[in-house]
Each structure stands twice: as C-alpha cells, then as structure tokens.
Amino acid sequence: KDEDWWKKCLVAAGLYITIIGSFAVHGWMLEIIRIASSDDEDVKLPEWDNFGKYFVDGLKLLGITFIWSLPVILLVFVLWAVVFFGAIAIPEEQSFFLPMIIFPFQMIVMLVSFPISILGVVASTLLANGHSYDQVLNPLNSWKYFKADFGNYIIAMTLYFVGNYFASMIGMMLCFIGIAFTSAIAVSLFGHFLGQAYKGAQAKLEASEV
C-alpha cells in the first residue's frame, strides 16, 4: 500500500491545471505503467523527484499520440473540405443533398478513429516499457499486444472513461475545485491498469513463443 498516494496525486493535480505541468503528469502516467508492468510486488506510485524526465516523456507521448491521430486528422480535414465546398457548389434549393454527402464521411471518421484510439493507447504501454519508436508506431505490433490480452486492455480503458466521468462529476459538485485532483487519481489508476494489461500481454506472448 502507498500511504502517500494522495500527496502524489495532489502534486499531479496542481500540475494538471497548467499546460506545461500536464505534460509531466502524462509522463508520470508512463512511469506508473512501467512500474505496474514490472515484477516488483511492492507497487507504489512514483515519486515526483524526476520532473524533467516526466516532462520529456510526456512530450514523447504527445508526439506519438499526434502521429497515431494523423489518419483521423486528415479525414476530418477532408470532411471539412466537403462541407465547405459542398455549401458553395450546391444550389440552395438542393441543399438537402449536403447531409447525404457528409454522412458517409462522418461514418468513415468514426470507424477509423475507434480502432486507432484503442491501438494508440496500447502503443503508450509499449512506449512506457522501452520499445523502439518503430515498434510503438507499428499498428501490427500494437494489435499483437492488444490481441494477446484484449480483455484487460478493454477493462482498463472502460474503467478510465467511467472513472474520469465520475471524477468530473465529483469535481463539479465540489465547485470545480476537485476536478484536477480526481482527474489525477483517474490518470494514476489508468496507468496502473494499463501496466497490468501490458504485463499480461507480454507474459502470453512469451509463453506462445516457447
């Protein structure tokens, strides 16, 4: 048990409300993933004694997330272009055709963004555990880990989104004062569950190679 968990989450909450500090919080989450992925039985939240490393790791995670999101970003730009030029080219009396043209693009964006979001999260566990950038950015590699222990990965993501929702609700009931703190708790739990999912996937992949 980590008796100082609330102090560490309080530091994360204070950093969370700043732009620069939020990068460090996400780097801190990567460290939580790494610790939870290890065989160390004494699992505790990492100390805030390496802000520089957490900040750099957070920037790395931001860059990886951006690259993973590029297909969705490009599709959204195409969708905007269709809406913009469609509004100009289609006569007003035929404007009812525009939603019919837009709808397929919206479906494509949704269908593409869902698997990319999942595999992008899996990629963050690879980044946390020292995989090369080639491996982190390889969709087939993320898919391999996700397929190996998809149940725990899905549970981790579900718990994060549900926990983040309730954290926001609790924070709002506390007049927004508690949002940063409850969000920091959600991030720490997300990192822990992701680390456990990676650990399970790694064990199954190693067992399959024997």
N, C-alpha and C positions, 0 to 999 in steps of 0.2 A: 504494500500500500504506500502511496505517496502522500504523506501528510501535508506537503507544501504545494499540492496541486492547485489550490485556489490562488496562492500567491503568484504562481507561474502564469495561470490564466488571467490574473489581474494585470500582469505586465503585458501580456498579449493583447488584452482589451485596450489598454492605454495606447499601444502601438497601432491597433486596428483602426483607430479613428483618424490616423494620419496616413497620407499617401505613401510616404517613404516607409513608415513603420509596417504597413500592411504587407509589403514585400518580405520583410523579415519574418512576419507571422507565418507566411506560406512556406518560407524556408524552414522555419521551426517545425511546421507540419511534416515536411520531408524528413526531418530528423526523427520525428515521432514514428513515421512509417518505418524508417530504418531500424529503430530500436525494437519496435513490435515485430519486425521480420526476423530478428536475431534469435538465438537460442538462449539468451540471457533470461533467467527466471525472475530476476529482480527488476521488473519493468517499471520504470518511472518516467514522468515527463522530463524532457531535457531542461537543464538549467539555462538561464538567459545570460550565459557568460561568454557567448561567441556570436555577438550581434552581427559582426561583419560577415561571417560565414553564412548565417541565416539570410542576410540581405542578398548576398550574391546568389545563394541557392534559390531564393525567391525570384530573382531576375531570370535565372535559368528556367525556372518553372513557367514564368510568364512567356518567355521566348518559345519554349516547347508548346505551350498551350496555343500561342498565336499561330505557329506553323501547322499544328493539328487542325486549327479552325479555318485555315485558308480556303479549303473547298467550300465551306458554308458561306464564308465572307464573299467569295466570288459569285456564288449562286444568288446571294442577297442583292449584290450589285446588278446582276442580270435581271432580277425581279424588279428592282427599282427602275432600270432602263426600260423594261417592258411597260411598266405603269406610266412612266414619263412620256415615252414616245407614243404609246398607245393613246394616251389622253390627247396628244397633239394630232395624231393621224386620223383617229376615228371621229367621224362627224358626230355632233351632239345627239342627233336623232337615233344614232346607232350605238350610243354609249353603253347600252345594256350588254354589248358583246365583251366589253373590257373585263368584267369579273370572270367571265367564262374563259378568257385568255389567261388571266392571272392565276386562277385556281390550280391548274396543273403545276405551275412553277412553285406555288406555295406547298403543294404536296411533296414535290421533289426536295425542297429545302428541309421539310420536316423529316422525310425518310432518310436523307443523308445526314442530318445533324444528330439524329438519335444514336446510330452506331458510332459516329465519330466522337460524341460526348463520352460514351462508355469506354471506348478504346483509349481515348485521351486520358481518362482517369487511371486506367491500367498502366499507361505509359508513365504516369507520375510515380508509380511504385517502382518501376524499372529505374527511373532517374534517381530515386532515393537510394536504391541499392547498388549504385555504381555502374550500371550498364552503360555502354558506349552510346553516343548520340545516334549512331546508325541504328542501333537496336531500339533505342527509345522512340525513334521516328518511323520505325518499320511497323506498319499496321499488322503484318503477318505475325510479328513477334508478340505484339500486344494481344492479338487474337489467341495465340498459343497459350499465353498465361491466363487469359480470361476463360478459355475453354477448359483449362485444367482444373479450375476451381471457381466456376462462374457463380455458384450458389453464394459463396461468401462475398464475392465482389458485388453481386446484386444486393445482398443484405447490407453491406457497408454503405453503398450509395443510397439505398432506401432509408436507412437509419439517419444518414446525414441530412437528406432533404426533409424528412419528417422532423428530425431534431432541430434543424435550422428554422423550420416553420414555427415550431413551438417556442424556440428561443426568441424569435422575433416577437411572437405574441406576448411572451412574458416580459420582454423588454418594453413593449408598448404599454403594458399595464403598469410598468414602473416609470411611466412618463419618459420613455426612451433612454433612461439612464442605464438600464441593464442590458440593452441590446448588444453593446460591444462585449460585455462580459459573457453573456450567454452564447454569443457567436463564437467567442474564443473557446468556450467549452465544447461547442459543436465541432469546431475545427480539430481540437485535440482528440475527440472521440473518433472522428472521421479518419484521422491519421492512424489511430490505433487499429481500427477495424480493417483499413486498407493494408496495413502491415501484416495483420493476421491472414488476410486473403492471399497476399503475395507469398507468405511463408508456406501456406497450404499448397498453393500452385507450384512453388519451387520443389517442394517435397514430392509431389505427384509426378512432376516432370522428371526428376532424378530417379524416381522408382521405375518409371516407364523405360528408362534408358539402360537399366540393369539387365 
